[in-house]
Amino acid sequence: MRFGISLPNFSLDAAAKIAREVEGVRFDSVWVNDDLVGVFQKETQDAILCMAEMARATRRVSVGSAVLATYRRHPVNTAQTLISLDRLSEGRLIAGVGSCCPSPEWGFSVQGDVAERFLEFIGVLEKLLSGGSVEFQGKFFSIRTPGFGAKPVQRPHPPIWAAANIDRVIRGIAGVADGWLPICVPPQIYSLELEALYEAAERAGRKPRKIEAGCMAFTVIEKRRNSALRKGIPLLAQTVLWFNSVRVRKMGFKAVTSVGDVTPEMVSALNIVGSIEDAAQRIGEYLDAGVEHLVLQPLPLKEIRVAIPRIAEVIRMAA
């Protein structure tokens, strides 16, 4: 299993400093969110600029996006940006993309099926990143271009990972993505969804193991379990609402409509919250479920730099 640390896009300076520290304690990757409005912080910075700072500050770790929101991007300028990042990082880019949640209040209206657009976006992006001329006529995109002069370092293109959390999208990305990066998935659910992904890949004529099995999880780890729960429950209760219909019901919990209805059991099921020993056991469960690259986002935000060596200790215990 490979391990990464993900950060909210809260500071360009912090992105570089924390990425350097992550590399220093032998993690494999560093990632950044692509939020317009911070979930865990007041300010947000451009995710691409954060990734550029991370790439410049490091030499070994992969630099990933977790994840670029495709509903407010076009594949052409996204491809050009990703080629630039791959060259800047000397071939260490992982292009994580997701349909995410459209934001009509920012002027990004929902047009058509968001999931269908997302899958078409990935297919077009792969063609553009691979170089050469591209002619594509789809439902959402119409492109006819001789291609970019600049080429990525990684060939045929930087790996494209898809953040699919809905069953039909998981099946859809099996035909186009190089990696899978869901979030807030309990290990027992992950193994079932991974099996469905692999089966869909075979039906699409692909080798299932060519798709890297990634997973992202929020973490609140303290010396004592009760301390982690007191700190983590208020922070992470909203994750239950994010994936209410997808994850919570699969786990047998009743649907909830407000943070006040969220139970500690729900939060603990969707995230890694507890002592160092609890976290090590949970990471072992992810390994057994088939996760190949586990990306952890430590919380609370102000304690991320303290949490990194603690997470490194958890990983050593789990291994």
C-alpha distance (Angstrom), angle and dihedral (degrees) to the residues before:
residue distance angle dihedral
M1 . . .
R2 3.79 . .
F3 3.81 121.4 .
G4 3.76 133.6 -147.8
I5 3.79 140.0 178.0
S6 3.80 121.4 -133.9
L7 3.80 124.7 -157.5
P8 3.79 133.2 -165.1
N9 3.82 111.0 -113.5
F10 3.80 92.1 -108.0
S11 3.82 103.7 127.3
L12 3.79 136.8 15.1
D13 3.79 91.5 -152.8
A14 3.81 93.4 48.3
A15 3.81 91.1 46.8
A16 3.81 90.3 60.4
K17 3.81 95.8 42.3
I18 3.79 95.8 46.2
A19 3.82 92.3 44.6
R20 3.80 89.0 55.1
E21 3.81 90.8 50.2
V22 3.81 91.9 47.4
E23 3.78 90.0 53.4
G24 3.79 90.3 48.1
V25 3.82 93.7 59.4
R26 3.80 92.5 49.7
F27 3.79 103.3 -104.4
D28 3.79 115.5 155.9
S29 3.78 101.6 -134.8
V30 3.79 146.0 11.9
W31 3.81 123.6 -150.4
V32 3.78 140.0 -174.1
N33 3.81 133.8 -152.7
D34 3.81 123.5 -122.4
D35 3.80 103.3 -139.3
L36 3.80 127.9 155.6
V37 3.79 90.9 -162.5
G38 3.78 119.2 27.8
V39 3.77 117.8 -112.3
F40 3.80 94.7 -164.9
Q41 3.81 100.2 17.9
K42 3.80 140.1 46.7
E43 3.80 98.7 -127.6
T44 3.79 131.8 46.3
Q45 3.79 130.8 -163.6
D46 3.78 130.0 -160.4
A47 3.81 109.0 -76.0
I48 3.81 93.9 -143.3
L49 3.80 91.7 54.9
C50 3.80 89.8 48.3
M51 3.81 89.8 52.8
A52 3.80 90.7 49.1
E53 3.81 90.1 53.0
M54 3.81 90.1 48.6
A55 3.80 91.4 49.8
R56 3.80 92.8 50.1
A57 3.81 92.1 47.4
T58 3.82 96.1 51.8
R59 3.79 139.7 51.9
R60 3.81 107.2 -171.2
V61 3.81 115.2 26.3
S62 3.77 123.6 86.6
V63 3.82 114.0 -110.1
G64 3.79 115.0 -140.9
S65 3.80 142.5 177.3
A66 3.80 114.6 -129.5
V67 2.94 85.2 -148.6
L68 3.82 142.5 -27.0
A69 3.80 108.9 -149.2
T70 3.81 104.4 -124.7
Y71 3.82 95.8 -169.0
R72 3.82 89.2 75.5
R73 3.80 97.6 38.7
H74 3.78 138.6 72.0
P75 3.81 119.8 -136.3
V76 3.82 94.5 -126.8
N77 3.80 99.3 58.9
T78 3.81 89.7 34.5
A79 3.81 89.7 56.5
Q80 3.81 92.5 49.1
T81 3.80 90.6 50.1
L82 3.81 93.1 48.4
I83 3.80 92.1 48.9
S84 3.80 88.7 53.6
L85 3.81 91.2 49.2
D86 3.79 92.3 48.4
R87 3.79 90.4 52.5
L88 3.81 92.4 44.9
S89 3.81 91.1 51.5
E90 3.82 91.8 43.3
G91 3.79 92.7 -120.6
R92 3.82 101.7 -37.2
L93 3.81 99.8 114.7
I94 3.81 124.5 124.4
A95 3.80 109.3 -170.4
G96 3.78 106.0 -146.6
V97 3.81 113.6 -172.9
G98 3.79 134.9 177.2
S99 3.78 139.7 176.7
C100 3.82 87.6 -128.3
C101 3.81 120.4 174.6
P102 3.83 116.0 -47.2
S103 3.82 113.4 -126.3
P104 3.84 110.8 -145.3
E105 3.82 90.2 176.3
W106 3.83 88.3 65.8
G107 3.79 92.2 49.0
F108 3.81 97.2 -97.3
S109 3.75 100.1 124.1
V110 3.79 122.6 -167.1
Q111 3.80 108.3 -106.3
G112 3.78 115.8 -178.3
D113 3.77 125.9 -35.6
V114 3.83 108.4 -15.5
A115 3.81 93.0 -155.9
E116 3.81 92.7 48.4
R117 3.81 90.9 50.6
F118 3.80 89.6 48.6
L119 3.81 93.2 54.8
E120 3.80 91.7 46.8
F121 3.81 89.4 48.3
I122 3.81 91.4 56.6
G123 3.80 92.5 49.1
V124 3.81 92.1 51.5
L125 3.80 92.6 43.2
E126 3.80 91.4 54.6
K127 3.80 91.2 53.0
L128 3.81 92.4 48.7
L129 3.81 93.9 47.4
S130 3.81 92.2 48.9
G131 3.82 92.3 64.7
G132 3.75 132.1 -127.1
S133 3.77 129.2 76.3
V134 3.79 120.0 -31.9
E135 3.78 127.2 -155.5
F136 3.77 113.7 178.2
Q137 3.76 133.4 160.5
G138 3.78 114.6 -177.7
K139 3.77 139.8 148.3
F140 3.80 94.1 -88.1
F141 3.81 106.3 19.2
S142 3.79 134.1 44.2
I143 3.80 113.7 -173.1
R144 3.78 134.2 169.9
T145 3.78 112.7 169.7
P146 3.82 139.0 146.2
G147 3.80 88.4 -132.8
F148 3.79 134.9 -114.5
G149 3.78 124.3 -53.7
A150 3.79 91.2 -141.7
K151 3.80 115.7 71.6
P152 3.81 128.7 -159.1
V153 3.80 119.7 -109.4
Q154 3.80 92.9 -126.7
R155 3.77 113.9 72.4
P156 2.92 136.6 -111.1
H157 3.81 81.1 5.7
P158 3.82 141.7 -50.5
P159 3.82 110.7 -73.6
I160 3.80 113.9 -90.1
W161 3.80 114.2 -145.7
A162 3.79 120.9 -167.4
A163 3.81 124.9 -147.5
A164 3.80 98.4 -144.3
N165 3.81 117.9 167.4
I166 3.81 101.0 161.2
D167 3.79 122.0 79.6
R168 3.79 98.1 -124.0
V169 3.81 91.8 46.8
I170 3.80 91.0 48.5
R171 3.80 87.9 55.5
G172 3.80 90.2 45.7
I173 3.80 97.4 52.9
A174 3.81 89.8 52.6
G175 3.79 88.0 81.2
V176 3.82 98.6 48.0
A177 3.83 115.3 19.5
D178 3.81 130.6 87.2
G179 3.79 93.6 -153.9
W180 3.80 141.6 15.6
L181 3.82 120.1 -133.4
P182 3.81 112.3 177.3
I183 3.80 121.2 166.1
C184 3.80 133.8 -139.3
V185 3.80 96.2 16.3
P186 3.83 119.6 150.9
P187 3.83 111.2 -132.5
Q188 3.80 93.8 -114.2
I189 3.81 91.1 54.1
Y190 3.80 92.1 42.0
S191 3.80 93.5 59.1
L192 3.81 91.1 53.3
E193 3.79 93.9 47.7
L194 3.81 91.6 45.7
E195 3.79 89.5 54.1
A196 3.82 89.5 51.5
L197 3.82 89.7 49.4
Y198 3.79 92.2 51.7
E199 3.81 92.2 47.4
A200 3.81 90.3 51.5
A201 3.81 90.4 48.8
E202 3.79 90.7 54.6
R203 3.80 90.9 50.3
A204 3.82 88.3 51.3
G205 3.81 90.0 54.1
R206 3.81 95.4 -108.2
K207 3.78 131.0 126.9
P208 3.82 103.9 -108.8
R209 3.80 94.9 -145.7
K210 3.80 89.9 59.3
I211 3.81 86.3 74.2
E212 3.81 108.4 80.4
A213 3.80 111.6 -132.1
G214 3.79 105.6 -132.0
C215 3.79 130.8 169.2
M216 3.80 135.2 -174.7
A217 3.79 126.2 -150.2
F218 3.78 136.6 177.1
T219 3.79 112.4 -127.0
V220 3.79 135.3 -158.3
I221 3.80 107.9 177.0
E222 3.80 124.4 176.6
K223 3.80 134.9 164.2
R224 3.81 88.9 -103.9
R225 3.80 127.0 43.3
N226 3.82 94.9 -136.6
S227 3.80 91.4 53.9
A228 3.81 90.7 51.7
L229 3.79 91.8 49.4
R230 3.82 93.4 49.2
K231 3.78 90.3 50.9
G232 3.79 98.4 36.9
I233 3.80 104.7 44.2
P234 3.83 96.5 66.5
L235 3.81 91.5 43.3
L236 3.78 97.6 47.3
A237 3.81 104.3 33.2
Q238 3.80 88.6 98.2
T239 3.82 91.3 61.7
V240 3.79 87.7 70.4
L241 3.81 89.7 58.1
W242 3.81 92.3 47.4
F243 3.80 92.9 58.9
N244 3.77 99.4 23.0
S245 3.79 99.0 130.7
V246 3.79 94.6 36.3
R247 3.77 107.9 43.0
V248 3.77 109.3 12.6
R249 3.77 95.6 55.5
K250 3.79 92.0 46.2
M251 3.80 87.7 57.2
G252 3.79 92.3 52.9
F253 3.81 97.3 -107.4
K254 3.79 121.9 135.5
A255 3.78 117.5 -107.0
V256 3.81 115.3 -95.7
T257 3.78 129.4 -155.7
S258 3.80 102.7 -167.4
V259 3.79 140.0 33.3
G260 3.79 88.8 -111.6
D261 3.81 89.9 65.6
V262 3.81 93.8 54.2
T263 3.80 115.4 108.0
P264 3.83 128.2 -150.7
E265 3.82 87.9 -115.9
M266 3.81 90.7 59.7
V267 3.80 93.2 49.6
S268 3.80 92.6 47.0
A269 3.80 91.0 49.3
L270 3.82 94.4 53.8
N271 3.81 99.1 38.4
I272 3.81 141.5 31.4
V273 3.79 105.4 -100.6
G274 3.80 123.2 156.2
S275 3.78 146.0 55.6
I276 3.79 125.5 -26.7
E277 3.80 88.5 -98.0
D278 3.83 91.6 49.5
A279 3.80 91.1 50.9
A280 3.81 93.0 47.9
Q281 3.80 90.4 52.5
R282 3.81 91.5 48.5
I283 3.81 92.4 49.9
G284 3.80 88.5 51.4
E285 3.80 88.1 54.0
Y286 3.81 90.4 52.8
L287 3.79 89.6 51.2
D288 3.82 90.3 51.6
A289 3.83 89.4 48.4
G290 3.80 90.7 59.8
V291 3.80 103.4 -98.6
E292 3.81 110.6 155.3
H293 3.81 100.1 178.4
L294 3.81 118.1 29.7
V295 3.81 116.3 -166.4
L296 3.80 115.1 -163.0
Q297 3.80 126.2 -163.4
P298 3.82 109.9 -160.8
L299 3.78 121.2 -146.2
P300 2.97 149.1 -124.3
L301 3.77 93.2 48.8
K302 3.80 96.5 -135.6
E303 3.81 90.0 57.8
I304 3.80 99.4 49.2
R305 3.79 95.2 109.4
V306 3.81 90.8 50.8
A307 3.80 90.7 47.1
I308 3.82 96.7 54.9
P309 3.83 97.7 74.3
R310 3.82 88.8 41.3
I311 3.80 90.1 55.3
A312 3.80 89.9 47.1
E313 3.81 87.7 56.2
V314 3.81 90.4 49.9
I315 3.80 90.5 52.2
R316 3.80 92.1 50.7
M317 3.82 89.3 52.4
A318 3.81 92.5 47.7
A319 3.79 92.6 49.3
